[in-house]
Amino acid sequence: MRKSRFLLTPVLLWLCLFLIVPMLIVVGISFLSRDALGNIVFSFSLEGYKTFFDPLYLGIYWDTLVLSLLTTVICLLVSYPLAYYIAGASPRIQTWGLILITVPFWINFLIRTYAWVLLLRTQGVVNSLLLWMGWIDEPIQMLYTYGAVLLGMVYNFIPFMVLPIYVALEQMDKRLLDAASDLGASRWKAFRHITLPQSKSGIMTGAVLVYVSTSGMFVVTDILGGAKSSMISNIIQQQFLGARNWPFGAALSVIFVATSLVLILLFNRAMQARHQRVGEGR
């Protein structure tokens, strides 16, 4: 027991020093104010939280939640069949499948994102190909749109969904499927009552990773969305680095973290309730 506590001490110190303490500092700054030059004034103020309820920022925050949830759902719908196929394939196919999934990590994130600019711009590869094939008469505006941002998010974060689901499916006891088949269960019924519940941990892990990564991402929005689309992470970046309004940026950060924690807890509750209903045969 003492040995376990000793081994956990460095991790706890690291989390306390680089996670909890900075978060407490951000929370403290969110209740302060600033002067005309952008300097922090150490006087209690709720101005940062009041500014958040401006319709402009509420709309941006709502767009952030929708984009993050939509990216998570699309990644799940695309990743689950892929992970299911790889987990049930031969060792050779599994190896090559995992290599292909992790290949994007070998390339710098910015380079991968800028590659989509070359593909989607007006004189890019996609428009040039469509014009050459005669499918369109003039270039389509693909870049700097909501769809381009969504595409960039899904492309960059699909591996974060595939790998946890694959691990969960790979660790599943395959004898349960054999037993279900022997008892006359159809493949769909076996999937619903055995495979899906057994992969719940992978789904939850992947969903949390994709949602948190997407909602906090501002690079993809800047590159593929331009000035026409903005997420709450872009506003936070602007407040800290451009507008020098640290109390407002800190208030947005606190609200963002709190909302993310609530959504993750609700998702966890929903998954547990779903697992219980499946276990009861409903």
C-alpha positions in Angstrom: 0.0 0.0 0.0 2.8 2.4 0.9 4.7 1.5 -2.2 1.6 2.3 -4.3 1.3 5.7 -2.6 5.0 6.4 -3.2 4.6 5.6 -6.9 1.6 7.8 -7.2 3.3 10.8 -5.6 5.1 12.1 -8.7 1.9 11.9 -10.8 -0.1 13.7 -8.1 2.5 16.4 -7.8 2.6 16.8 -11.5 -1.2 17.1 -11.8 -1.3 19.5 -8.9 1.5 21.8 -10.2 0.5 21.9 -13.9 -3.2 21.3 -13.9 -4.9 22.2 -10.6 -2.8 25.3 -9.7 -3.1 26.9 -13.2 -6.8 26.2 -13.2 -7.2 27.9 -9.9 -5.3 30.9 -11.2 -7.6 31.1 -14.2 -10.6 30.9 -11.9 -9.2 33.7 -9.7 -8.5 35.9 -12.7 -12.0 35.4 -14.0 -13.3 37.3 -11.0 -11.0 40.3 -11.5 -11.3 43.4 -13.8 -8.9 45.3 -16.1 -8.0 48.9 -16.8 -8.1 50.8 -20.0 -4.6 49.5 -20.9 -5.5 45.9 -20.4 -3.7 45.5 -17.1 -5.4 43.3 -14.5 -7.0 45.2 -11.6 -7.2 43.2 -8.4 -10.8 44.1 -7.6 -13.7 41.7 -7.5 -15.8 41.8 -10.7 -18.3 39.7 -12.5 -18.0 41.6 -15.7 -16.3 38.7 -17.6 -19.3 36.4 -16.8 -21.8 39.2 -17.7 -20.1 39.7 -21.0 -20.5 36.0 -21.8 -24.3 36.4 -21.9 -24.1 38.8 -24.8 -26.0 37.3 -27.8 -22.8 37.3 -29.9 -20.8 35.2 -27.5 -23.8 32.9 -26.7 -24.2 32.2 -30.4 -20.5 31.4 -30.8 -20.7 29.1 -27.8 -23.7 27.4 -29.2 -22.0 26.9 -32.5 -19.0 25.4 -30.7 -21.1 22.9 -28.8 -23.0 21.9 -32.0 -19.8 21.5 -34.0 -18.0 19.5 -31.3 -21.0 17.2 -30.8 -21.5 16.8 -34.6 -17.8 16.0 -35.0 -18.0 13.4 -32.2 -21.0 11.7 -33.7 -19.6 11.6 -37.2 -16.3 10.2 -35.9 -18.2 7.5 -34.0 -20.3 6.5 -37.0 -17.2 6.3 -39.2 -14.8 4.8 -36.7 -16.9 2.0 -35.2 -17.4 0.0 -38.4 -13.7 0.5 -39.2 -12.5 -0.6 -35.7 -15.0 -3.5 -35.8 -13.5 -4.7 -39.1 -9.9 -4.4 -38.0 -10.6 -6.1 -34.7 -12.1 -9.1 -36.4 -9.5 -9.3 -39.2 -6.4 -11.4 -39.5 -3.3 -10.3 -37.7 -1.7 -9.1 -40.9 -4.7 -6.9 -41.8 -4.8 -5.6 -38.2 -1.2 -4.5 -38.4 -1.6 -2.7 -41.7 -4.9 -1.2 -40.6 -3.4 0.3 -37.4 -0.4 1.6 -39.4 -2.7 3.4 -41.9 -4.7 4.9 -39.0 -1.6 6.2 -37.2 0.1 7.5 -40.4 -1.4 11.0 -40.0 0.4 11.3 -36.7 3.7 11.0 -38.5 3.0 14.4 -40.2 2.8 17.7 -38.5 -0.7 18.8 -37.6 -0.4 22.2 -39.3 0.9 20.6 -42.5 -2.1 18.2 -42.6 -4.5 21.0 -42.1 -2.9 23.3 -44.7 -3.1 20.3 -47.1 -6.9 20.7 -47.1 -6.5 24.3 -48.2 -4.8 23.1 -51.3 -7.6 20.6 -51.9 -10.6 22.9 -51.2 -9.7 26.3 -52.4 -11.3 27.8 -55.5 -8.3 26.8 -57.7 -7.6 23.7 -55.7 -7.5 20.1 -56.6 -11.1 19.3 -56.0 -12.5 22.2 -58.0 -10.0 21.7 -60.8 -11.0 18.0 -61.1 -14.7 18.8 -61.1 -14.3 21.4 -63.8 -12.2 19.1 -65.9 -14.9 16.3 -65.6 -17.6 18.9 -66.6 -19.6 18.3 -63.4 -19.6 22.0 -62.6 -19.4 25.2 -64.7 -17.7 27.4 -62.1 -15.6 26.7 -58.9 -17.6 25.9 -55.7 -16.8 27.8 -52.6 -15.6 25.0 -50.3 -12.9 26.7 -48.3 -13.8 29.1 -45.4 -17.1 27.4 -44.8 -18.7 25.5 -41.9 -18.4 22.3 -43.9 -14.7 22.8 -44.4 -14.2 23.2 -40.6 -16.3 20.1 -39.9 -14.3 18.1 -42.5 -11.0 19.2 -41.0 -12.1 18.3 -37.5 -13.3 14.9 -38.5 -10.2 14.2 -40.5 -7.8 15.2 -37.7 -9.6 13.4 -34.8 -10.9 10.1 -36.3 -7.8 8.2 -35.0 -8.7 9.3 -31.5 -12.0 7.5 -31.9 -10.8 4.4 -33.8 -8.0 3.3 -31.5 -9.9 3.2 -28.2 -12.8 1.3 -29.8 -10.4 -1.1 -31.5 -8.7 -1.8 -28.1 -12.1 -2.4 -26.4 -13.2 -4.8 -29.2 -9.8 -6.6 -29.3 -10.0 -7.3 -25.6 -13.6 -8.6 -25.8 -14.1 -12.3 -24.9 -14.9 -13.9 -28.3 -16.3 -16.9 -26.6 -19.4 -14.9 -25.6 -20.2 -14.5 -29.3 -19.8 -18.3 -29.9 -22.1 -19.0 -26.9 -24.7 -16.6 -28.3 -24.5 -18.2 -31.7 -24.9 -21.7 -30.1 -28.0 -20.4 -28.3 -29.6 -19.3 -31.5 -29.0 -15.5 -31.3 -28.8 -13.6 -34.6 -25.7 -11.6 -35.4 -27.6 -8.4 -34.8 -28.8 -9.6 -31.4 -25.4 -10.8 -30.4 -23.9 -7.4 -31.5 -26.5 -5.5 -29.6 -26.4 -7.5 -26.3 -22.7 -8.5 -26.3 -20.4 -6.5 -28.7 -21.9 -3.1 -28.1 -21.9 -3.2 -24.3 -18.4 -4.7 -24.3 -17.1 -1.8 -26.4 -18.7 0.8 -24.2 -15.5 1.8 -22.6 -13.9 2.4 -26.0 -16.8 4.5 -27.2 -16.7 6.6 -24.0 -13.0 7.1 -24.2 -13.1 8.0 -27.9 -16.1 10.3 -27.5 -14.4 12.3 -24.7 -11.1 12.6 -26.5 -12.8 13.8 -29.7 -15.2 16.2 -28.0 -12.6 17.8 -25.8 -10.1 18.1 -28.6 -12.6 19.5 -31.0 -14.1 22.1 -28.6 -10.7 23.4 -27.6 -9.3 23.5 -31.2 -8.8 26.9 -32.8 -6.2 26.2 -35.5 -8.5 24.3 -37.8 -11.1 27.0 -37.5 -8.5 29.7 -38.3 -7.1 27.8 -41.3 -10.2 26.3 -42.9 -12.9 28.6 -41.6 -11.3 32.0 -41.8 -13.1 35.0 -40.5 -16.5 33.5 -41.3 -16.5 30.9 -38.5 -15.3 31.2 -35.0 -15.3 28.9 -32.0 -15.1 29.8 -28.3 -11.5 28.7 -28.3 -10.8 31.4 -30.9 -12.4 34.0 -28.7 -10.4 32.8 -25.7 -7.2 33.0 -27.7 -8.1 36.5 -28.9 -8.9 37.8 -25.4 -5.6 36.6 -23.9 -3.3 37.4 -26.9 -5.0 40.2 -28.8 -7.6 42.1 -26.8 -5.6 41.8 -23.5 -8.9 41.1 -21.7 -7.6 38.3 -19.4 -10.6 38.4 -17.0 -13.1 37.8 -19.9 -10.8 35.1 -21.4 -10.5 33.4 -18.0 -14.3 33.6 -17.5 -14.9 32.0 -20.9 -12.3 29.3 -20.0 -14.1 28.5 -16.7 -17.5 28.3 -18.4 -16.0 26.1 -21.2 -14.4 23.6 -18.7 -17.6 23.5 -16.5 -19.8 22.9 -19.5 -17.5 20.2 -20.9 -17.5 18.4 -17.5 -21.3 18.5 -17.3 -21.7 17.1 -20.8 -19.2 14.3 -20.2 -20.9 13.3 -16.9 -24.3 13.3 -18.7 -22.9 11.2 -21.5 -21.4 8.8 -18.9 -24.8 8.5 -17.2 -26.5 7.8 -20.5 -24.1 5.1 -21.4 -24.4 3.5 -18.0 -28.2 3.6 -18.3 -28.0 2.1 -21.8 -25.7 -0.7 -20.5 -28.2 -1.5 -17.7 -31.1 -1.7 -20.1 -29.2 -4.0 -22.4 -28.2 -6.2 -19.5 -31.8 -6.5 -18.4 -32.7 -7.5 -22.0 -34.9 -4.5 -22.7 
